[in-house]
Amino acid sequence: MSKHISDITLFSSHSPHVESYHLADEKKISGNPLQSVQNYFESPCKQFNVGVWQSEAGQWQVNYSEYEYCDILEGSSIITDSNGHSLTFNVGDKFVIPAGFIGTWEVVNHCKKIYVMFEQQA
């Protein structure tokens, strides 16, 4: 099926619902960060999503079943793997977290990112 210019999703002219939440207690390591997500696009198969995520300071456990591209727009975060190795990400950093990654995510100060996620189906 052919797509047209009207099928392009523009962040600037699309205002999806903002979903705000706190993490489940079993994931929290420190703090109780309020987080929010605005999902601007979801593919018909629901495997591909694009949006904006924000979080207050805190640290929690992560276990990725999806691939996630991140573009940090505000703040900074430290991601640590299960072996204790970490990377710090700041404004302008762009990176991909692979499916199967297990570790922690720590928001040092308010963080905002664009995310692109792909969840491969078995």
C-alpha positions in Angstrom: 0.0 0.0 0.0 1.4 3.4 -1.0 1.8 6.0 1.7 1.5 9.8 1.3 2.9 12.9 2.9 -0.1 13.0 5.2 1.1 9.7 6.7 4.3 11.3 8.1 4.1 11.8 11.9 5.4 15.3 12.8 6.3 15.8 16.5 5.6 19.5 16.1 2.0 19.1 15.1 1.1 16.0 17.1 0.4 16.1 20.9 0.0 12.7 22.3 -1.3 12.1 25.8 1.3 12.4 28.5 1.4 9.3 30.7 3.0 10.1 34.1 4.0 7.4 36.5 6.3 6.2 39.4 8.3 3.1 39.0 7.2 -0.2 40.7 8.8 -0.6 44.1 10.7 -3.7 43.1 12.6 -1.8 40.4 13.6 1.3 42.6 17.1 1.5 44.0 17.0 5.1 45.1 14.5 8.0 44.9 11.0 7.8 43.7 11.3 9.6 40.3 8.2 10.8 38.6 8.5 9.7 35.0 6.5 10.6 31.9 6.2 9.3 28.3 4.6 10.7 25.2 4.5 8.1 22.5 4.3 9.9 19.2 4.2 6.8 17.0 3.4 3.1 17.2 3.7 0.8 14.2 0.6 -1.2 13.3 2.4 -4.4 14.5 3.2 -2.6 17.8 6.9 -3.6 17.6 8.2 -0.1 16.8 7.6 3.0 19.0 8.9 6.6 19.0 8.4 9.3 21.6 9.7 11.5 24.4 10.5 10.2 27.9 11.4 12.3 31.0 12.4 11.4 34.5 13.3 13.1 37.8 16.5 12.0 39.7 16.6 8.4 40.9 18.0 5.0 40.2 16.3 1.8 39.2 16.9 -1.6 37.7 16.5 -2.2 33.9 16.1 -5.4 31.9 15.7 -4.6 28.2 13.7 -7.0 25.9 13.7 -4.3 23.2 16.4 -2.4 21.3 16.3 1.3 22.2 17.9 4.3 20.5 18.2 7.3 22.8 19.0 11.0 22.1 19.5 12.9 25.4 17.8 16.3 25.1 18.2 17.5 28.8 20.0 16.4 31.9 22.3 13.4 32.4 22.1 9.7 33.3 24.4 6.9 34.2 23.8 3.5 32.8 25.5 0.6 34.6 25.7 -3.0 33.4 25.4 -6.1 35.5 29.2 -6.3 35.8 29.4 -2.8 37.3 30.7 -1.0 34.2 29.0 2.3 33.6 28.7 5.1 31.0 27.5 8.7 31.7 25.3 10.2 29.1 24.7 14.0 28.7 22.8 16.4 26.4 23.6 15.6 22.8 24.6 12.0 23.4 23.0 9.4 21.1 23.3 5.7 21.7 21.6 2.3 21.4 20.8 -0.1 24.3 20.7 -3.7 23.0 17.9 -6.1 23.8 19.1 -8.3 26.6 20.9 -5.5 28.5 20.5 -5.9 32.3 21.7 -3.3 34.8 20.7 0.0 36.3 19.6 3.5 35.0 20.4 6.5 37.2 19.1 9.9 36.4 21.6 12.4 38.0 19.4 15.4 37.3 16.1 15.7 35.3 16.6 13.8 32.1 14.6 14.1 28.8 15.2 11.9 25.8 13.8 11.0 22.4 13.5 7.2 22.2 13.1 4.8 19.3 12.3 1.3 20.4 12.1 -1.9 18.4 10.7 -5.1 20.1 11.6 -8.2 18.1 8.9 -10.8 18.2 9.9 -14.4 18.7 
